[in-house]
Amino acid sequence: MSLIDIFAWIVLLVLVATLVAVFVALGMMPGRIARKRGHPWPEAVTVGSWATLVFGFVFWPLVLIWAYVDAPERREPSP
């Protein structure tokens, strides 16, 4: 194995590690935002984030928006 081959393997490993780190960071981001902002359903936002990343990334921006949007509080019915 030449020095160039070893360098290529190192670059490949760094690239794969970076991709995994970005994937994990994107999966955790909406859940952390929801918890930090006091969202009523932070667990659902977290599950939605991971599910959309695993199954295609299409709805991930919607989950990110959901992390920022709080649901209105329920009002008690007046007697």
PDB file of N, CA, C and O in Angstrom:
ATOM      1  N   MET A   1       0.847  -1.182   0.000  1.00  0.00           N
ATOM      2  CA  MET A   1       0.000   0.000   0.000  1.00  0.00           C
ATOM      3  C   MET A   1       0.885   1.236   0.000  1.00  0.00           C
ATOM      4  O   MET A   1       1.818   1.360   0.794  1.00  0.00           O
ATOM      5  N   SER A   2       0.570   2.133  -0.902  1.00  0.00           N
ATOM      6  CA  SER A   2       1.389   3.340  -0.989  1.00  0.00           C
ATOM      7  C   SER A   2       0.854   4.411  -0.040  1.00  0.00           C
ATOM      8  O   SER A   2      -0.217   4.269   0.550  1.00  0.00           O
ATOM      9  N   LEU A   3       1.607   5.452   0.084  1.00  0.00           N
ATOM     10  CA  LEU A   3       1.240   6.549   0.969  1.00  0.00           C
ATOM     11  C   LEU A   3      -0.041   7.237   0.496  1.00  0.00           C
ATOM     12  O   LEU A   3      -0.834   7.704   1.314  1.00  0.00           O
ATOM     13  N   ILE A   4      -0.244   7.301  -0.812  1.00  0.00           N
ATOM     14  CA  ILE A   4      -1.454   7.912  -1.356  1.00  0.00           C
ATOM     15  C   ILE A   4      -2.685   7.077  -1.005  1.00  0.00           C
ATOM     16  O   ILE A   4      -3.743   7.631  -0.708  1.00  0.00           O
ATOM     17  N   ASP A   5      -2.554   5.752  -1.037  1.00  0.00           N
ATOM     18  CA  ASP A   5      -3.671   4.884  -0.665  1.00  0.00           C
ATOM     19  C   ASP A   5      -4.054   5.071   0.795  1.00  0.00           C
ATOM     20  O   ASP A   5      -5.238   5.127   1.125  1.00  0.00           O
ATOM     21  N   ILE A   6      -3.080   5.165   1.654  1.00  0.00           N
ATOM     22  CA  ILE A   6      -3.346   5.368   3.081  1.00  0.00           C
ATOM     23  C   ILE A   6      -4.040   6.715   3.298  1.00  0.00           C
ATOM     24  O   ILE A   6      -4.993   6.820   4.070  1.00  0.00           O
ATOM     25  N   PHE A   7      -3.545   7.740   2.604  1.00  0.00           N
ATOM     26  CA  PHE A   7      -4.163   9.057   2.702  1.00  0.00           C
ATOM     27  C   PHE A   7      -5.609   9.020   2.208  1.00  0.00           C
ATOM     28  O   PHE A   7      -6.481   9.654   2.801  1.00  0.00           O
ATOM     29  N   ALA A   8      -5.864   8.289   1.139  1.00  0.00           N
ATOM     30  CA  ALA A   8      -7.220   8.178   0.604  1.00  0.00           C
ATOM     31  C   ALA A   8      -8.148   7.504   1.610  1.00  0.00           C
ATOM     32  O   ALA A   8      -9.294   7.927   1.764  1.00  0.00           O
ATOM     33  N   TRP A   9      -7.681   6.472   2.293  1.00  0.00           N
ATOM     34  CA  TRP A   9      -8.493   5.798   3.311  1.00  0.00           C
ATOM     35  C   TRP A   9      -8.781   6.726   4.486  1.00  0.00           C
ATOM     36  O   TRP A   9      -9.889   6.730   5.022  1.00  0.00           O
ATOM     37  N   ILE A  10      -7.790   7.505   4.881  1.00  0.00           N
ATOM     38  CA  ILE A  10      -7.993   8.453   5.983  1.00  0.00           C
ATOM     39  C   ILE A  10      -9.040   9.490   5.597  1.00  0.00           C
ATOM     40  O   ILE A  10      -9.918   9.812   6.397  1.00  0.00           O
ATOM     41  N   VAL A  11      -8.953  10.015   4.380  1.00  0.00           N
ATOM     42  CA  VAL A  11      -9.932  10.995   3.901  1.00  0.00           C
ATOM     43  C   VAL A  11     -11.327  10.378   3.857  1.00  0.00           C
ATOM     44  O   VAL A  11     -12.304  11.021   4.239  1.00  0.00           O
ATOM     45  N   LEU A  12     -11.421   9.136   3.396  1.00  0.00           N
ATOM     46  CA  LEU A  12     -12.706   8.448   3.343  1.00  0.00           C
ATOM     47  C   LEU A  12     -13.301   8.265   4.738  1.00  0.00           C
ATOM     48  O   LEU A  12     -14.497   8.483   4.931  1.00  0.00           O
ATOM     49  N   LEU A  13     -12.490   7.874   5.697  1.00  0.00           N
ATOM     50  CA  LEU A  13     -12.967   7.691   7.067  1.00  0.00           C
ATOM     51  C   LEU A  13     -13.427   9.010   7.685  1.00  0.00           C
ATOM     52  O   LEU A  13     -14.440   9.052   8.383  1.00  0.00           O
ATOM     53  N   VAL A  14     -12.685  10.082   7.427  1.00  0.00           N
ATOM     54  CA  VAL A  14     -13.078  11.397   7.943  1.00  0.00           C
ATOM     55  C   VAL A  14     -14.384  11.841   7.299  1.00  0.00           C
ATOM     56  O   VAL A  14     -15.242  12.412   7.972  1.00  0.00           O
ATOM     57  N   LEU A  15     -14.545  11.586   6.008  1.00  0.00           N
ATOM     58  CA  LEU A  15     -15.769  11.943   5.317  1.00  0.00           C
ATOM     59  C   LEU A  15     -16.969  11.174   5.867  1.00  0.00           C
ATOM     60  O   LEU A  15     -18.025  11.767   6.088  1.00  0.00           O
ATOM     61  N   VAL A  16     -16.831   9.894   6.087  1.00  0.00           N
ATOM     62  CA  VAL A  16     -17.922   9.083   6.639  1.00  0.00           C
ATOM     63  C   VAL A  16     -18.255   9.538   8.056  1.00  0.00           C
ATOM     64  O   VAL A  16     -19.431   9.645   8.404  1.00  0.00           O
ATOM     65  N   ALA A  17     -17.251   9.805   8.873  1.00  0.00           N
ATOM     66  CA  ALA A  17     -17.488  10.275  10.232  1.00  0.00           C
ATOM     67  C   ALA A  17     -18.206  11.623  10.232  1.00  0.00           C
ATOM     68  O   ALA A  17     -19.081  11.860  11.064  1.00  0.00           O
ATOM     69  N   THR A  18     -17.845  12.492   9.317  1.00  0.00           N
ATOM     70  CA  THR A  18     -18.504  13.797   9.210  1.00  0.00           C
ATOM     71  C   THR A  18     -19.958  13.643   8.791  1.00  0.00           C
ATOM     72  O   THR A  18     -20.832  14.320   9.332  1.00  0.00           O
ATOM     73  N   LEU A  19     -20.226  12.761   7.837  1.00  0.00           N
ATOM     74  CA  LEU A  19     -21.601  12.532   7.403  1.00  0.00           C
ATOM     75  C   LEU A  19     -22.462  11.962   8.532  1.00  0.00           C
ATOM     76  O   LEU A  19     -23.620  12.351   8.686  1.00  0.00           O
ATOM     77  N   VAL A  20     -21.908  11.055   9.308  1.00  0.00           N
ATOM     78  CA  VAL A  20     -22.642  10.490  10.445  1.00  0.00           C
ATOM     79  C   VAL A  20     -22.906  11.573  11.487  1.00  0.00           C
ATOM     80  O   VAL A  20     -24.001  11.641  12.045  1.00  0.00           O
ATOM     81  N   ALA A  21     -21.923  12.411  11.750  1.00  0.00           N
ATOM     82  CA  ALA A  21     -22.091  13.486  12.735  1.00  0.00           C
ATOM     83  C   ALA A  21     -23.150  14.486  12.281  1.00  0.00           C
ATOM     84  O   ALA A  21     -23.948  14.945  13.098  1.00  0.00           O
ATOM     85  N   VAL A  22     -23.174  14.827  11.014  1.00  0.00           N
ATOM     86  CA  VAL A  22     -24.184  15.756  10.489  1.00  0.00           C
ATOM     87  C   VAL A  22     -25.569  15.125  10.573  1.00  0.00           C
ATOM     88  O   VAL A  22     -26.532  15.804  10.932  1.00  0.00           O
ATOM     89  N   PHE A  23     -25.686  13.837  10.248  1.00  0.00           N
ATOM     90  CA  PHE A  23     -26.964  13.133  10.323  1.00  0.00           C
ATOM     91  C   PHE A  23     -27.497  13.131  11.752  1.00  0.00           C
ATOM     92  O   PHE A  23     -28.678  13.394  11.981  1.00  0.00           O
ATOM     93  N   VAL A  24     -26.626  12.836  12.709  1.00  0.00           N
ATOM     94  CA  VAL A  24     -27.040  12.812  14.122  1.00  0.00           C
ATOM     95  C   VAL A  24     -27.409  14.220  14.594  1.00  0.00           C
ATOM     96  O   VAL A  24     -28.390  14.391  15.318  1.00  0.00           O
ATOM     97  N   ALA A  25     -26.641  15.217  14.195  1.00  0.00           N
ATOM     98  CA  ALA A  25     -26.950  16.589  14.597  1.00  0.00           C
ATOM     99  C   ALA A  25     -28.295  17.042  14.037  1.00  0.00           C
ATOM    100  O   ALA A  25     -29.067  17.696  14.738  1.00  0.00           O
ATOM    101  N   LEU A  26     -28.582  16.703  12.785  1.00  0.00           N
ATOM    102  CA  LEU A  26     -29.865  17.058  12.192  1.00  0.00           C
ATOM    103  C   LEU A  26     -31.018  16.314  12.865  1.00  0.00           C
ATOM    104  O   LEU A  26     -32.107  16.866  13.022  1.00  0.00           O
ATOM    105  N   GLY A  27     -30.783  15.076  13.256  1.00  0.00           N
ATOM    106  CA  GLY A  27     -31.825  14.309  13.930  1.00  0.00           C
ATOM    107  C   GLY A  27     -32.153  14.833  15.309  1.00  0.00           C
ATOM    108  O   GLY A  27     -33.304  14.767  15.740  1.00  0.00           O
ATOM    109  N   MET A  28     -31.160  15.352  16.004  1.00  0.00           N
ATOM    110  CA  MET A  28     -31.370  15.832  17.370  1.00  0.00           C
ATOM    111  C   MET A  28     -31.833  17.285  17.442  1.00  0.00           C
ATOM    112  O   MET A  28     -32.410  17.696  18.449  1.00  0.00           O
ATOM    113  N   MET A  29     -31.590  18.061  16.399  1.00  0.00           N
ATOM    114  CA  MET A  29     -31.824  19.500  16.461  1.00  0.00           C
ATOM    115  C   MET A  29     -33.278  19.890  16.750  1.00  0.00           C
ATOM    116  O   MET A  29     -33.490  20.674  17.675  1.00  0.00           O
ATOM    117  N   PRO A  30     -34.290  19.404  16.030  1.00  0.00           N
ATOM    118  CA  PRO A  30     -35.662  19.842  16.344  1.00  0.00           C
ATOM    119  C   PRO A  30     -36.111  19.465  17.755  1.00  0.00           C
ATOM    120  O   PRO A  30     -36.821  20.238  18.398  1.00  0.00           O
ATOM    121  N   GLY A  31     -35.715  18.304  18.241  1.00  0.00           N
ATOM    122  CA  GLY A  31     -36.083  17.911  19.595  1.00  0.00           C
ATOM    123  C   GLY A  31     -35.476  18.819  20.647  1.00  0.00           C
ATOM    124  O   GLY A  31     -36.136  19.189  21.618  1.00  0.00           O
ATOM    125  N   ARG A  32     -34.229  19.172  20.453  1.00  0.00           N
ATOM    126  CA  ARG A  32     -33.573  20.088  21.402  1.00  0.00           C
ATOM    127  C   ARG A  32     -34.213  21.460  21.376  1.00  0.00           C
ATOM    128  O   ARG A  32     -34.407  22.087  22.417  1.00  0.00           O
ATOM    129  N   ILE A  33     -34.539  21.924  20.177  1.00  0.00           N
ATOM    130  CA  ILE A  33     -35.189  23.229  20.056  1.00  0.00           C
ATOM    131  C   ILE A  33     -36.550  23.199  20.746  1.00  0.00           C
ATOM    132  O   ILE A  33     -36.911  24.138  21.456  1.00  0.00           O
ATOM    133  N   ALA A  34     -37.307  22.117  20.537  1.00  0.00           N
ATOM    134  CA  ALA A  34     -38.630  22.008  21.157  1.00  0.00           C
ATOM    135  C   ALA A  34     -38.525  21.995  22.674  1.00  0.00           C
ATOM    136  O   ALA A  34     -39.317  22.652  23.350  1.00  0.00           O
ATOM    137  N   ARG A  35     -37.561  21.259  23.223  1.00  0.00           N
ATOM    138  CA  ARG A  35     -37.395  21.227  24.684  1.00  0.00           C
ATOM    139  C   ARG A  35     -36.985  22.595  25.219  1.00  0.00           C
ATOM    140  O   ARG A  35     -37.490  23.044  26.248  1.00  0.00           O
ATOM    141  N   LYS A  36     -36.070  23.252  24.519  1.00  0.00           N
ATOM    142  CA  LYS A  36     -35.573  24.544  24.968  1.00  0.00           C
ATOM    143  C   LYS A  36     -36.674  25.601  24.955  1.00  0.00           C
ATOM    144  O   LYS A  36     -36.699  26.478  25.818  1.00  0.00           O
ATOM    145  N   ARG A  37     -37.585  25.525  23.981  1.00  0.00           N
ATOM    146  CA  ARG A  37     -38.647  26.507  23.864  1.00  0.00           C
ATOM    147  C   ARG A  37     -39.892  26.142  24.661  1.00  0.00           C
ATOM    148  O   ARG A  37     -40.859  26.904  24.668  1.00  0.00           O
ATOM    149  N   GLY A  38     -39.891  24.983  25.339  1.00  0.00           N
ATOM    150  CA  GLY A  38     -41.027  24.584  26.161  1.00  0.00           C
ATOM    151  C   GLY A  38     -42.209  24.107  25.340  1.00  0.00           C
ATOM    152  O   GLY A  38     -43.363  24.348  25.695  1.00  0.00           O
ATOM    153  N   HIS A  39     -41.919  23.435  24.250  1.00  0.00           N
ATOM    154  CA  HIS A  39     -42.979  22.911  23.381  1.00  0.00           C
ATOM    155  C   HIS A  39     -43.806  21.882  24.143  1.00  0.00           C
ATOM    156  O   HIS A  39     -43.251  21.128  24.941  1.00  0.00           O
ATOM    157  N   PRO A  40     -45.135  21.827  23.915  1.00  0.00           N
ATOM    158  CA  PRO A  40     -45.957  20.874  24.664  1.00  0.00           C
ATOM    159  C   PRO A  40     -45.684  19.406  24.320  1.00  0.00           C
ATOM    160  O   PRO A  40     -45.963  18.528  25.137  1.00  0.00           O
ATOM    161  N   TRP A  41     -45.145  19.121  23.129  1.00  0.00           N
ATOM    162  CA  TRP A  41     -44.878  17.738  22.724  1.00  0.00           C
ATOM    163  C   TRP A  41     -43.450  17.585  22.210  1.00  0.00           C
ATOM    164  O   TRP A  41     -43.261  17.302  21.027  1.00  0.00           O
ATOM    165  N   PRO A  42     -42.447  17.762  23.052  1.00  0.00           N
ATOM    166  CA  PRO A  42     -41.064  17.661  22.547  1.00  0.00           C
ATOM    167  C   PRO A  42     -40.686  16.246  22.122  1.00  0.00           C
ATOM    168  O   PRO A  42     -39.866  16.074  21.221  1.00  0.00           O
ATOM    169  N   GLU A  43     -41.270  15.230  22.756  1.00  0.00           N
ATOM    170  CA  GLU A  43     -40.943  13.847  22.372  1.00  0.00           C
ATOM    171  C   GLU A  43     -41.461  13.552  20.965  1.00  0.00           C
ATOM    172  O   GLU A  43     -40.792  12.879  20.182  1.00  0.00           O
ATOM    173  N   ALA A  44     -42.652  14.055  20.648  1.00  0.00           N
ATOM    174  CA  ALA A  44     -43.212  13.845  19.311  1.00  0.00           C
ATOM    175  C   ALA A  44     -42.379  14.550  18.254  1.00  0.00           C
ATOM    176  O   ALA A  44     -42.201  14.025  17.155  1.00  0.00           O
ATOM    177  N   VAL A  45     -41.871  15.723  18.569  1.00  0.00           N
ATOM    178  CA  VAL A  45     -41.006  16.438  17.627  1.00  0.00           C
ATOM    179  C   VAL A  45     -39.719  15.641  17.404  1.00  0.00           C
ATOM    180  O   VAL A  45     -39.242  15.533  16.274  1.00  0.00           O
ATOM    181  N   THR A  46     -39.161  15.088  18.471  1.00  0.00           N
ATOM    182  CA  THR A  46     -37.938  14.297  18.346  1.00  0.00           C
ATOM    183  C   THR A  46     -38.167  13.056  17.500  1.00  0.00           C
ATOM    184  O   THR A  46     -37.373  12.757  16.608  1.00  0.00           O
ATOM    185  N   VAL A  47     -39.236  12.339  17.769  1.00  0.00           N
ATOM    186  CA  VAL A  47     -39.537  11.135  16.992  1.00  0.00           C
ATOM    187  C   VAL A  47     -39.802  11.499  15.532  1.00  0.00           C
ATOM    188  O   VAL A  47     -39.344  10.804  14.625  1.00  0.00           O
ATOM    189  N   GLY A  48     -40.532  12.574  15.307  1.00  0.00           N
ATOM    190  CA  GLY A  48     -40.790  13.016  13.942  1.00  0.00           C
ATOM    191  C   GLY A  48     -39.524  13.390  13.204  1.00  0.00           C
ATOM    192  O   GLY A  48     -39.393  13.120  12.010  1.00  0.00           O
ATOM    193  N   SER A  49     -38.598  14.005  13.903  1.00  0.00           N
ATOM    194  CA  SER A  49     -37.331  14.380  13.288  1.00  0.00           C
ATOM    195  C   SER A  49     -36.544  13.157  12.841  1.00  0.00           C
ATOM    196  O   SER A  49     -36.075  13.096  11.705  1.00  0.00           O
ATOM    197  N   TRP A  50     -36.400  12.185  13.735  1.00  0.00           N
ATOM    198  CA  TRP A  50     -35.654  10.972  13.382  1.00  0.00           C
ATOM    199  C   TRP A  50     -36.369  10.178  12.303  1.00  0.00           C
ATOM    200  O   TRP A  50     -35.726   9.645  11.398  1.00  0.00           O
ATOM    201  N   ALA A  51     -37.692  10.093  12.385  1.00  0.00           N
ATOM    202  CA  ALA A  51     -38.444   9.323  11.393  1.00  0.00           C
ATOM    203  C   ALA A  51     -38.305   9.935  10.006  1.00  0.00           C
ATOM    204  O   ALA A  51     -38.114   9.212   9.028  1.00  0.00           O
ATOM    205  N   THR A  52     -38.397  11.255   9.909  1.00  0.00           N
ATOM    206  CA  THR A  52     -38.283  11.870   8.594  1.00  0.00           C
ATOM    207  C   THR A  52     -36.870  11.780   8.046  1.00  0.00           C
ATOM    208  O   THR A  52     -36.691  11.659   6.834  1.00  0.00           O
ATOM    209  N   LEU A  53     -35.872  11.835   8.899  1.00  0.00           N
ATOM    210  CA  LEU A  53     -34.503  11.672   8.404  1.00  0.00           C
ATOM    211  C   LEU A  53     -34.259  10.256   7.895  1.00  0.00           C
ATOM    212  O   LEU A  53     -33.622  10.070   6.858  1.00  0.00           O
ATOM    213  N   VAL A  54     -34.755   9.271   8.609  1.00  0.00           N
ATOM    214  CA  VAL A  54     -34.527   7.882   8.220  1.00  0.00           C
ATOM    215  C   VAL A  54     -35.309   7.545   6.950  1.00  0.00           C
ATOM    216  O   VAL A  54     -34.819   6.808   6.095  1.00  0.00           O
ATOM    217  N   PHE A  55     -36.528   8.085   6.827  1.00  0.00           N
ATOM    218  CA  PHE A  55     -37.392   7.694   5.714  1.00  0.00           C
ATOM    219  C   PHE A  55     -37.463   8.718   4.588  1.00  0.00           C
ATOM    220  O   PHE A  55     -38.430   8.717   3.825  1.00  0.00           O
ATOM    221  N   GLY A  56     -36.473   9.587   4.462  1.00  0.00           N
ATOM    222  CA  GLY A  56     -36.431  10.379   3.254  1.00  0.00           C
ATOM    223  C   GLY A  56     -36.200  11.869   3.352  1.00  0.00           C
ATOM    224  O   GLY A  56     -36.051  12.504   2.308  1.00  0.00           O
ATOM    225  N   PHE A  57     -36.159  12.463   4.499  1.00  0.00           N
ATOM    226  CA  PHE A  57     -35.792  13.862   4.697  1.00  0.00           C
ATOM    227  C   PHE A  57     -36.809  14.870   4.162  1.00  0.00           C
ATOM    228  O   PHE A  57     -36.631  16.068   4.384  1.00  0.00           O
ATOM    229  N   VAL A  58     -37.859  14.443   3.473  1.00  0.00           N
ATOM    230  CA  VAL A  58     -38.769  15.381   2.827  1.00  0.00           C
ATOM    231  C   VAL A  58     -39.511  16.245   3.839  1.00  0.00           C
ATOM    232  O   VAL A  58     -39.639  17.453   3.637  1.00  0.00           O
ATOM    233  N   PHE A  59     -39.999  15.652   4.917  1.00  0.00           N
ATOM    234  CA  PHE A  59     -40.796  16.397   5.887  1.00  0.00           C
ATOM    235  C   PHE A  59     -39.963  16.950   7.046  1.00  0.00           C
ATOM    236  O   PHE A  59     -40.523  17.538   7.970  1.00  0.00           O
ATOM    237  N   TRP A  60     -38.653  16.777   7.018  1.00  0.00           N
ATOM    238  CA  TRP A  60     -37.817  17.264   8.115  1.00  0.00           C
ATOM    239  C   TRP A  60     -37.948  18.774   8.321  1.00  0.00           C
ATOM    240  O   TRP A  60     -38.012  19.213   9.469  1.00  0.00           O
ATOM    241  N   PRO A  61     -37.991  19.589   7.260  1.00  0.00           N
ATOM    242  CA  PRO A  61     -38.196  21.029   7.492  1.00  0.00           C
ATOM    243  C   PRO A  61     -39.517  21.346   8.192  1.00  0.00           C
ATOM    244  O   PRO A  61     -39.594  22.297   8.969  1.00  0.00           O
ATOM    245  N   LEU A  62     -40.548  20.559   7.924  1.00  0.00           N
ATOM    246  CA  LEU A  62     -41.823  20.780   8.618  1.00  0.00           C
ATOM    247  C   LEU A  62     -41.705  20.460  10.108  1.00  0.00           C
ATOM    248  O   LEU A  62     -42.297  21.147  10.941  1.00  0.00           O
ATOM    249  N   VAL A  63     -40.947  19.427  10.441  1.00  0.00           N
ATOM    250  CA  VAL A  63     -40.733  19.097  11.852  1.00  0.00           C
ATOM    251  C   VAL A  63     -39.922  20.196  12.529  1.00  0.00           C
ATOM    252  O   VAL A  63     -40.159  20.517  13.693  1.00  0.00           O
ATOM    253  N   LEU A  64     -38.975  20.767  11.808  1.00  0.00           N
ATOM    254  CA  LEU A  64     -38.200  21.878  12.358  1.00  0.00           C
ATOM    255  C   LEU A  64     -39.105  23.086  12.629  1.00  0.00           C
ATOM    256  O   LEU A  64     -38.975  23.741  13.662  1.00  0.00           O
ATOM    257  N   ILE A  65     -40.004  23.371  11.716  1.00  0.00           N
ATOM    258  CA  ILE A  65     -40.966  24.461  11.942  1.00  0.00           C
ATOM    259  C   ILE A  65     -41.861  24.134  13.127  1.00  0.00           C
ATOM    260  O   ILE A  65     -42.163  25.008  13.939  1.00  0.00           O
ATOM    261  N   TRP A  66     -42.289  22.869  13.232  1.00  0.00           N
ATOM    262  CA  TRP A  66     -43.139  22.440  14.338  1.00  0.00           C
ATOM    263  C   TRP A  66     -42.434  22.640  15.680  1.00  0.00           C
ATOM    264  O   TRP A  66     -43.084  22.940  16.682  1.00  0.00           O
ATOM    265  N   ALA A  67     -41.123  22.479  15.706  1.00  0.00           N
ATOM    266  CA  ALA A  67     -40.374  22.675  16.948  1.00  0.00           C
ATOM    267  C   ALA A  67     -40.451  24.128  17.409  1.00  0.00           C
ATOM    268  O   ALA A  67     -40.396  24.401  18.608  1.00  0.00           O
ATOM    269  N   TYR A  68     -40.577  25.051  16.474  1.00  0.00           N
ATOM    270  CA  TYR A  68     -40.644  26.465  16.827  1.00  0.00           C
ATOM    271  C   TYR A  68     -42.060  26.946  17.127  1.00  0.00           C
ATOM    272  O   TYR A  68     -42.237  27.967  17.791  1.00  0.00           O
ATOM    273  N   VAL A  69     -43.067  26.224  16.645  1.00  0.00           N
ATOM    274  CA  VAL A  69     -44.452  26.662  16.804  1.00  0.00           C
ATOM    275  C   VAL A  69     -45.056  25.979  18.017  1.00  0.00           C
ATOM    276  O   VAL A  69     -45.047  24.753  18.125  1.00  0.00           O
ATOM    277  N   ASP A  70     -45.572  26.773  18.913  1.00  0.00           N
ATOM    278  CA  ASP A  70     -46.242  26.238  20.098  1.00  0.00           C
ATOM    279  C   ASP A  70     -47.729  26.098  19.813  1.00  0.00           C
ATOM    280  O   ASP A  70     -48.325  26.954  19.159  1.00  0.00           O
ATOM    281  N   ALA A  71     -48.318  25.033  20.299  1.00  0.00           N
ATOM    282  CA  ALA A  71     -49.758  24.849  20.168  1.00  0.00           C
ATOM    283  C   ALA A  71     -50.455  25.776  21.149  1.00  0.00           C
ATOM    284  O   ALA A  71     -49.930  26.023  22.235  1.00  0.00           O
ATOM    285  N   PRO A  72     -51.618  26.294  20.797  1.00  0.00           N
ATOM    286  CA  PRO A  72     -52.321  27.175  21.740  1.00  0.00           C
ATOM    287  C   PRO A  72     -52.777  26.388  22.963  1.00  0.00           C
ATOM    288  O   PRO A  72     -53.085  25.199  22.878  1.00  0.00           O
ATOM    289  N   GLU A  73     -52.812  27.064  24.083  1.00  0.00           N
ATOM    290  CA  GLU A  73     -53.242  26.413  25.315  1.00  0.00           C
ATOM    291  C   GLU A  73     -54.735  26.162  25.266  1.00  0.00           C
ATOM    292  O   GLU A  73     -55.488  26.933  24.671  1.00  0.00           O
ATOM    293  N   ARG A  74     -55.157  25.076  25.897  1.00  0.00           N
ATOM    294  CA  ARG A  74     -56.582  24.782  25.963  1.00  0.00           C
ATOM    295  C   ARG A  74     -57.232  25.699  26.988  1.00  0.00           C
ATOM    296  O   ARG A  74     -56.707  25.949  28.073  1.00  0.00           O
ATOM    297  N   ARG A  75     -58.369  26.173  26.600  1.00  0.00           N
ATOM    298  CA  ARG A  75     -59.118  27.034  27.521  1.00  0.00           C
ATOM    299  C   ARG A  75     -60.148  26.196  28.244  1.00  0.00           C
ATOM    300  O   ARG A  75     -60.765  25.305  27.661  1.00  0.00           O
ATOM    301  N   GLU A  76     -60.323  26.483  29.490  1.00  0.00           N
ATOM    302  CA  GLU A  76     -61.352  25.805  30.278  1.00  0.00           C
ATOM    303  C   GLU A  76     -62.710  26.322  29.839  1.00  0.00           C
ATOM    304  O   GLU A  76     -62.897  27.526  29.664  1.00  0.00           O
ATOM    305  N   PRO A  77     -63.665  25.403  29.659  1.00  0.00           N
ATOM    306  CA  PRO A  77     -65.013  25.885  29.277  1.00  0.00           C
ATOM    307  C   PRO A  77     -65.640  26.698  30.413  1.00  0.00           C
ATOM    308  O   PRO A  77     -65.559  26.332  31.585  1.00  0.00           O
ATOM    309  N   SER A  78     -66.254  27.788  30.033  1.00  0.00           N
ATOM    310  CA  SER A  78     -66.886  28.614  31.060  1.00  0.00           C
ATOM    311  C   SER A  78     -68.258  28.041  31.407  1.00  0.00           C
ATOM    312  O   SER A  78     -68.977  27.571  30.526  1.00  0.00           O
ATOM    313  N   PRO A  79     -68.621  28.080  32.693  1.00  0.00           N
ATOM    314  CA  PRO A  79     -69.921  27.479  33.124  1.00  0.00           C
ATOM    315  C   PRO A  79     -71.105  28.298  32.716  1.00  0.00           C
ATOM    316  O   PRO A  79     -72.242  27.925  33.003  1.00  0.00           O
TER     317      PRO A  79
END
